[in-house]
Amino acid sequence: MTSFTKVILFTDTDGRARFREESVALSEGTPQARFSSVFPSGGYQLRESPVGFRSQFHCTPKPQWVFILQGQMEIGLQDGSSRVFAPGKHFYSADTLPEGATFDEKLHGHWSRQVGDQALVTLFVRD
């Protein structure tokens, strides 16, 4: 593998959350251990969500990586679609409120929920 697939949750030009994928080059290191370039980060936070957790529609305050450590996390969009992320999976959450907009729960953001019979444990790495 010479690239890493970065799944991105973002705010599109119409203000709605969408998913897209982007390739990140693994151009450093050796054939046995490929690396991307080093990216800056602004700290990390761990979260545990109990069985049954579900949020309301919301936007990400600041872009961040989300890594699933335990359990499963489902992310739902305004268009009715959703994706489930299992342990070891990740996405880059950049679904921020458009500048100058007032949050509208029928237009903006995404919801998240714990899926299955195991508590959800996530690691957030801030930009």
Secondary structure, 3 states (H helix, E strand, C coil): CCEEEEEEEEECCCCCEEEEEEEEECCEEECCEEECCCCCCCCEEEEEECCCCECCCECCCCCEEEEEEECEEEEEECCCCEEEECCCCEEEEECCCCCCCCCCCCCCCEEEEEECCCCEEEEEEEC
